[in-house]
Amino acid sequence: MKVRYRRTDVVAHAVDTLDAHGLAALSMRRLAADLGVQPAALYHHFTDKQALLSAVAEELLDRGRRATEVVPWDAELHLVCVELRDAMTAHRDAAALIAAVYDAGGAREPERRMTDALLRGGADDELARVGARTLLRHVFAAVGDDPEAFALGLSLVLDGLRARL
């Protein structure tokens, strides 16, 4: 009997592989072997390895999200940054994966949420774009910092945005 895997099954197994073996070991061939299918079977769900990595990054970001209520724009920015950092530290090599997918044009949901929060807070389009990008750069650069240093850097950026608005 042939076993069929859904896209979500393959992504879940890819997250497990990432945790167990790291980003360098995450390949279509390895996943296929682990799942007992031919590599071509995975191309039913993903056009290439980049599509798989994007799906894994999106899954990691989804797992890091928290339920929220409507909050002020600056509280939303803080929350998105903390969620992103948590997603990047919750799994082995997740920071490298999310950063690589972002650099390739994916994993844009946190940036979109930040931009929306800034627009809601009264920023013009340019300030919203630059502010969101600055917050992202802080999270990406400080992901390995201790939590207190990360929080201090985040509060400095948020204070600057509050003063500007």
C-alpha positions as CSV (number, residue, x, y, z in Angstrom):
1,M,0.0,0.0,0.0
2,K,1.3,3.4,-1.0
3,V,1.5,6.0,1.8
4,R,0.5,9.5,0.8
5,Y,1.7,12.5,2.6
6,R,0.0,15.8,2.8
7,R,1.9,19.0,2.4
8,T,1.5,19.6,6.2
9,D,3.0,16.2,6.9
10,V,6.1,16.9,4.8
11,V,6.5,20.3,6.4
12,A,6.2,18.9,9.9
13,H,8.8,16.2,9.1
14,A,11.0,18.9,7.7
15,V,10.8,20.8,11.0
16,D,11.7,17.6,12.9
17,T,14.7,17.1,10.5
18,L,15.8,20.7,11.1
19,D,15.7,20.2,14.8
20,A,17.5,16.9,14.7
21,H,20.1,17.5,12.0
22,G,20.3,21.3,11.2
23,L,19.7,23.3,8.1
24,A,22.6,21.8,6.1
25,A,20.9,18.4,6.3
26,L,17.5,19.6,5.2
27,S,17.2,18.4,1.6
28,M,14.4,17.0,-0.6
29,R,16.4,13.7,-1.0
30,R,16.8,13.3,2.8
31,L,13.1,14.0,3.5
32,A,12.0,11.6,0.8
33,A,14.2,8.9,2.2
34,D,12.9,9.5,5.7
35,L,9.3,9.4,4.5
36,G,9.9,6.3,2.4
37,V,9.0,8.0,-0.9
38,Q,10.8,8.9,-4.0
39,P,12.1,12.5,-4.2
40,A,9.8,13.2,-7.1
41,A,6.8,12.6,-4.8
42,L,7.8,15.7,-2.8
43,Y,7.7,17.8,-6.0
44,H,3.9,17.3,-6.0
45,H,3.9,19.7,-3.0
46,F,6.9,21.8,-3.6
47,T,8.4,23.1,-6.9
48,D,11.9,23.1,-5.5
49,K,14.0,23.2,-2.3
50,Q,13.4,26.9,-1.9
51,A,9.7,26.4,-1.9
52,L,10.1,23.7,0.8
53,L,12.4,26.0,2.9
54,S,9.8,28.8,2.5
55,A,7.0,26.5,3.7
56,V,9.2,25.5,6.7
57,A,10.0,29.1,7.6
58,E,6.3,30.1,7.4
59,E,5.5,27.1,9.7
60,L,8.1,28.2,12.2
61,L,6.6,31.7,12.1
62,D,3.1,30.4,12.6
63,R,4.2,28.3,15.5
64,G,5.7,31.4,17.1
65,R,2.5,33.5,16.9
66,R,0.5,34.3,19.9
67,A,-3.2,35.0,20.2
68,T,-3.7,38.7,20.4
69,E,-6.4,41.3,21.0
70,V,-6.5,44.7,19.4
71,V,-3.6,46.5,21.0
72,P,-2.0,49.9,20.5
73,W,0.4,50.1,17.5
74,D,3.6,50.1,19.6
75,A,2.4,47.1,21.6
76,E,1.8,45.2,18.3
77,L,5.3,46.0,17.1
78,H,6.8,44.7,20.4
79,L,4.7,41.6,20.1
80,V,5.6,40.9,16.5
81,C,9.3,41.3,17.3
82,V,9.2,39.0,20.3
83,E,7.2,36.4,18.3
84,L,9.8,36.6,15.5
85,R,12.7,36.2,17.9
86,D,10.9,33.3,19.6
87,A,10.3,31.6,16.2
88,M,14.0,32.1,15.3
89,T,15.2,30.5,18.6
90,A,12.7,27.7,19.1
91,H,14.3,25.3,16.6
92,R,17.8,24.4,15.5
93,D,19.0,26.7,12.7
94,A,15.6,28.4,12.5
95,A,17.2,31.8,12.6
96,A,19.4,31.0,9.6
97,L,16.5,29.4,7.7
98,I,14.0,32.3,8.3
99,A,16.7,34.9,7.4
100,A,17.6,33.0,4.2
101,V,13.9,32.7,3.2
102,Y,13.4,36.4,4.0
103,D,16.4,37.3,1.8
104,A,15.0,35.3,-1.0
105,G,11.7,37.2,-0.8
106,G,9.6,35.0,1.5
107,A,8.6,35.0,5.2
108,R,7.2,38.6,4.9
109,E,4.3,38.2,7.3
110,P,6.1,39.8,10.3
111,E,7.2,42.8,8.2
112,R,3.7,43.2,6.9
113,R,2.3,43.2,10.4
114,M,4.9,45.7,11.5
115,T,4.2,48.0,8.6
116,D,0.5,47.8,9.2
117,A,0.9,48.7,12.9
118,L,3.1,51.7,12.1
119,L,0.5,52.9,9.5
120,R,-2.2,52.5,12.2
121,G,0.0,54.6,14.5
122,G,0.1,57.5,12.1
123,A,3.3,56.8,10.2
124,D,3.5,57.7,6.5
125,D,4.4,55.0,4.0
126,E,8.1,55.7,4.1
127,L,8.4,55.8,7.9
128,A,6.3,52.6,8.1
129,R,8.5,50.8,5.6
130,V,11.8,52.0,7.1
131,G,10.6,51.4,10.7
132,A,9.4,47.9,10.0
133,R,12.7,47.1,8.2
134,T,14.7,48.6,11.1
135,L,12.8,46.4,13.6
136,L,13.4,43.3,11.4
137,R,17.1,44.1,11.2
138,H,17.2,44.4,15.0
139,V,15.5,41.0,15.5
140,F,17.7,39.3,12.9
141,A,20.9,40.8,14.3
142,A,20.1,40.4,18.0
143,V,18.5,36.9,17.8
144,G,21.6,35.4,19.6
145,D,21.8,38.1,22.3
146,D,20.6,37.4,25.8
147,P,17.0,38.3,26.4
148,E,17.8,41.5,28.3
149,A,20.1,42.9,25.6
150,F,17.5,42.1,23.0
151,A,14.7,43.8,25.0
152,L,16.9,46.9,25.6
153,G,17.7,47.2,21.9
154,L,14.0,46.7,21.0
155,S,12.9,49.4,23.4
156,L,15.4,51.8,22.0
157,V,14.1,51.4,18.5
158,L,10.5,51.6,19.7
159,D,11.2,54.7,21.7
160,G,12.6,56.3,18.5
161,L,9.5,55.4,16.5
162,R,7.2,56.7,19.3
163,A,9.2,60.0,19.4
164,R,8.9,60.3,15.6
165,L,5.2,59.7,15.6
